[in-house]
């Protein structure tokens, strides 16, 4: 297999990447009381040094009392946390890497930790809460630019706050932030993006991660067809989104009947914007076979991923658990050292290496 096309540069606005591989954001909870440590900086720099094109850091939360649901999820406000992130950026840049934070509010998703305030959801937030939350997102964008990040990603997926506004099951508001249609329920996300764009100006790249599925329900489809997807996404492009990150549990699954385009492929078709695909890329109990025999987890063959990429379905490929397990995953693929790749082991979740 020839992976050369995945090692071509990518450029959009001021974001220049050496290749098309992205480290997917993965919650690690190793930032004690919300402050990233040198261990966190080393973790990201290790992967940047091994030729990951863009690091998207784990979710880091905006300045709201209940924006996280575990105490050691990193904050993106306050001097201690921001100084920690500054060191992360410096260390990634020192090895010629690129990095973006994923800016986050978990909404009403308790995980057994007592947050300092009740968890927020669309149905419980006052108009003032919404205004303050939009401002907190804008402040986080401003901090990302000041710290020297190369871009930033907004987490609008997986059943967290922004996604809870999208979903009619969790958004029963009757004001301008609710509504019967997905387009109406997207008002909160649109206002968040507009505020963040105003905070950083026209040139900094804004990535938005979206999903149809929720942690609360894997089978949900916010957009039931391409027309609804267009009504959902085009206002977000107009608001200022540059790149979409289309999250699926399995990237090879088709999004709508009658086409083999996956979620990311449909986003690109509908918006024309650059897109990242993600969802179980590179996972296999037989990692060597994944490359040399076209075998993988179910039908998750690397040959299929390459086919879709070269067809133009998406512009970048995000690697999650495979890269968590093996920091040199991208470098090994580039050098065709497939027999050295390490299969994902859940034990790796217990450490930050």
C-alpha positions in Angstrom: 0.0 0.0 0.0 1.2 3.5 -0.9 0.4 6.0 1.9 2.3 8.9 0.2 -0.9 10.9 -0.3 -1.5 11.1 3.4 2.0 12.6 3.9 1.3 15.6 1.6 1.2 19.0 3.3 -2.1 20.7 4.2 -2.7 24.4 4.3 -5.7 26.5 5.2 -5.5 30.2 6.2 -2.5 30.3 8.6 -2.5 26.6 9.5 0.3 24.7 7.7 0.6 21.0 8.5 3.3 18.6 7.3 0.8 15.8 6.7 -2.8 14.7 7.0 -2.7 12.9 10.3 -4.3 14.4 13.3 -4.2 13.3 16.9 -7.8 13.0 18.0 -8.7 14.6 21.4 -8.9 12.1 24.2 -9.8 12.8 27.8 -7.0 11.8 30.0 -7.7 13.4 33.5 -4.0 13.8 34.4 -4.2 17.6 34.9 -4.4 17.7 38.7 -7.2 20.1 39.8 -7.4 21.3 36.3 -3.7 22.4 35.8 -1.7 20.7 32.9 1.7 19.5 34.2 5.0 18.8 32.5 3.8 15.2 32.1 1.0 16.5 29.9 3.4 18.7 27.9 5.7 15.7 27.4 2.8 13.5 26.3 1.8 15.8 23.5 5.4 16.8 22.5 6.3 13.1 22.2 3.6 12.6 19.5 4.4 15.9 17.7 8.0 14.8 17.5 6.9 11.6 15.9 5.4 13.4 12.9 1.7 13.8 13.9 0.6 16.7 11.6 -1.8 18.3 14.1 -2.3 17.6 17.8 -5.8 18.3 19.0 -5.5 18.3 22.8 -7.9 16.7 25.1 -11.0 18.7 26.0 -10.2 21.7 28.2 -13.0 23.6 29.8 -14.3 27.1 29.6 -14.8 29.3 32.6 -18.2 28.1 33.9 -18.7 26.5 37.3 -19.9 23.1 36.0 -18.1 23.0 32.7 -16.4 19.7 33.5 -17.5 16.5 35.2 -14.2 15.2 36.5 -11.9 17.3 38.7 -8.7 16.5 36.8 -9.9 17.5 33.3 -7.8 20.6 32.4 -9.1 24.1 32.7 -8.6 26.7 30.1 -8.8 29.7 32.4 -6.9 31.0 35.4 -3.2 31.8 35.5 -2.1 28.3 36.7 -3.9 26.4 34.0 -3.0 28.8 31.2 0.6 28.8 32.2 0.5 25.0 32.0 -1.0 25.2 28.5 1.6 27.7 27.5 4.3 25.2 28.4 2.5 22.5 26.3 2.4 24.9 23.3 6.1 25.7 23.7 7.2 22.1 23.9 5.1 21.0 20.9 6.5 23.9 18.9 10.0 23.1 20.0 9.8 19.8 18.0 8.1 21.6 15.0 4.7 20.4 15.9 1.3 22.1 15.6 -1.4 22.0 18.3 -5.0 23.1 18.9 -6.9 22.9 22.2 -10.4 21.4 22.2 -12.6 23.9 24.1 -15.3 22.3 26.0 -18.4 22.5 28.2 -19.8 19.1 29.2 -23.3 20.2 29.8 -25.5 17.9 31.9 -23.3 14.8 31.9 -22.5 13.9 35.5 -19.7 11.3 36.1 -20.0 10.9 39.9 -17.9 14.0 40.8 -19.5 16.8 42.7 -19.1 19.9 40.6 -19.0 23.3 42.3 -22.4 24.2 40.8 -25.3 22.2 39.3 -24.7 20.9 35.8 -26.1 23.1 33.0 -28.3 22.0 30.2 -30.4 23.8 27.6 -33.5 23.3 29.6 -32.1 24.7 32.9 -30.0 27.7 31.6 -31.4 31.2 31.9 -30.8 33.8 29.2 -28.1 35.2 31.3 -26.4 31.8 31.7 -26.4 31.5 27.9 -25.0 35.0 27.4 -22.3 34.3 30.0 -21.4 30.9 28.5 -21.0 32.4 25.0 -18.7 35.0 26.5 -16.7 32.2 28.3 -16.2 30.5 24.9 -15.1 33.7 23.4 -12.6 34.3 26.2 -11.2 30.8 25.7 -10.7 31.5 22.0 -8.9 34.7 22.9 -6.7 32.8 25.4 -5.9 30.2 22.7 -4.6 32.8 20.4 -2.6 34.6 23.1 -0.9 31.4 24.1 0.2 30.7 20.5 -2.0 27.7 19.6 -2.1 27.1 15.9 -5.9 26.7 15.8 -8.6 25.6 18.2 -11.4 23.1 18.1 -14.9 23.6 19.6 -16.5 20.5 21.0 -20.0 20.3 19.6 -20.4 16.6 19.6 -21.1 13.5 21.7 -23.9 14.8 23.9 -22.1 17.6 25.6 -23.5 21.1 26.0 -23.5 22.5 22.4 -24.7 19.1 21.2 -27.5 19.1 23.8 -28.8 22.3 22.2 -28.8 20.6 18.8 -30.7 17.6 20.0 -34.5 17.9 20.5 -34.4 15.3 23.3 -32.4 17.6 25.5 -33.5 21.0 24.1 -37.1 21.8 25.0 -36.6 25.6 25.1 -39.3 27.8 23.7 -37.2 30.9 23.1 -34.8 31.7 20.3 -32.4 28.9 21.4 -35.0 26.2 21.0 -37.3 25.1 18.2 -38.8 22.2 16.3 -36.0 22.1 13.6 -32.3 21.4 13.8 -31.6 24.7 12.2 -33.5 26.5 14.9 -31.7 24.6 17.7 -28.4 25.4 16.1 -28.7 29.1 17.2 -26.6 28.6 20.3 -23.7 27.0 18.4 -23.9 29.7 15.7 -23.7 32.4 18.4 -20.8 30.7 20.1 -18.9 30.5 16.8 -19.6 34.1 15.9 -18.4 35.3 19.4 -15.2 33.2 19.1 -14.5 34.4 15.6 -14.9 38.0 16.7 -12.5 37.3 19.6 -9.6 36.0 17.3 -10.2 37.8 14.0 -10.5 36.3 10.5 -7.2 34.4 10.2 -7.1 31.9 13.1 -8.5 28.5 12.1 -11.6 27.4 13.9 -12.4 23.6 13.9 -15.8 22.3 15.0 -16.3 18.7 16.1 -19.7 17.3 15.4 -21.4 13.9 15.6 -24.7 12.4 14.9 -24.4 9.9 17.8 -24.6 10.8 21.5 -23.1 9.1 24.5 -26.6 8.9 25.7 -27.8 7.2 22.5 -25.5 5.8 19.8 -28.3 5.5 17.2 -29.3 9.2 17.1 -29.2 11.1 13.8 -29.6 14.9 14.2 -29.8 15.3 10.4 -31.9 12.5 8.9 -30.9 13.4 5.3 -28.5 15.6 3.3 -31.0 18.5 3.2 -31.2 18.7 7.0 -27.5 18.5 7.2 -27.2 21.4 4.8 -29.6 23.5 6.9 -27.6 22.5 10.0 -24.1 23.2 8.7 -24.2 26.1 6.3 -25.1 28.7 9.1 -22.1 27.4 11.0 -19.8 28.0 8.1 -21.2 31.5 7.7 -20.6 32.1 11.4 -16.9 31.3 11.1 -16.2 27.6 11.1 -13.2 26.7 8.9 -12.8 23.0 9.4 -15.3 20.4 10.5 -14.3 17.3 12.5 -16.9 14.6 11.6 -17.0 12.1 14.5 -18.2 8.6 13.9 -17.8 5.5 16.1 -16.7 3.6 12.9 -15.5 5.9 10.1 -16.2 3.3 7.4 -20.0 3.3 7.9 -22.1 5.1 5.4 -24.1 8.0 6.7 -27.2 7.9 4.4 -28.7 5.3 2.3 -27.8 5.3 -1.4 -24.2 6.5 -0.9 -21.1 5.1 0.7 -20.0 8.6 1.9 -19.3 8.6 5.6 -20.3 11.4 8.0 -17.2 13.5 7.1 -17.7 12.9 3.4 -21.2 14.3 3.6 -20.0 17.3 5.6 -17.5 18.1 2.9 -20.0 17.5 0.1 -22.6 19.8 1.8 -20.3 22.6 2.9 -17.2 22.5 0.7 -15.0 23.1 3.7 -12.0 21.0 4.8 -13.0 18.0 6.9 -11.3 15.6 9.4 -12.7 12.1 9.6 -12.4 10.0 12.8 -13.7 6.7 14.2 -11.7 3.6 15.0 -8.9 4.3 12.5 -6.0 2.0 12.8 -7.5 -0.3 15.4 -7.0 -4.1 15.1 -5.9 -7.0 17.2 -3.6 -7.8 14.4 -2.1 -4.4 13.5 0.4 -5.9 11.1 -2.5 -7.5 9.2 -4.3 -4.2 9.1 -1.7 -2.9 6.6 -0.2 -5.9 4.9 -3.4 -8.0 4.3 -6.1 -5.4 4.4 -7.5 -6.9 7.6 -8.9 -4.8 10.4 -11.5 -4.4 13.1 -14.6 -5.6 11.3 -14.5 -3.9 7.9 -12.2 -1.1 9.1 -9.5 -1.6 6.4 -6.8 0.9 5.9 -7.3 0.3 2.2 -10.8 1.7 2.5 -9.6 4.7 4.4 -7.0 5.5 1.7 -9.6 5.0 -1.0 -11.9 7.5 0.6 -9.2 10.0 1.2 -7.8 9.8 -2.4 -11.4 10.2 -3.7 -11.6 13.5 -1.8 -14.1 12.6 0.8 -12.1 14.2 3.6 -8.8 16.1 4.0 -7.4 14.8 7.2 -7.6 11.6 9.3 -7.7 11.7 13.1 -6.1 8.8 15.0 -7.2 8.2 18.6 -6.6 5.1 20.6 -4.0 3.7 18.2 -1.9 6.9 18.8 -2.6 6.9 22.5 -1.1 3.4 22.6 1.8 4.1 20.2 3.2 7.6 20.1 5.2 6.7 17.0 2.3 5.3 15.0 2.4 7.9 12.3 6.2 7.8 11.9 6.1 4.0 11.7 3.4 4.1 9.0 5.5 6.6 7.0 8.5 4.4 7.2 6.4 1.2 6.6 7.6 -0.3 9.9 4.2 -2.0 10.2 5.5 -4.9 12.2 6.5 -2.5 15.0 3.0 -1.0 15.4 1.4 -1.7 18.8 -2.2 -2.9 19.1 -4.4 -0.9 21.4 -4.5 -2.2 25.0 -6.9 -0.6 27.5 -4.2 -0.7 30.1 -2.6 2.3 28.3 -5.5 4.4 29.6 -4.1 4.2 33.0 -0.9 6.1 32.2 0.2 9.2 30.4 3.0 8.2 28.1 
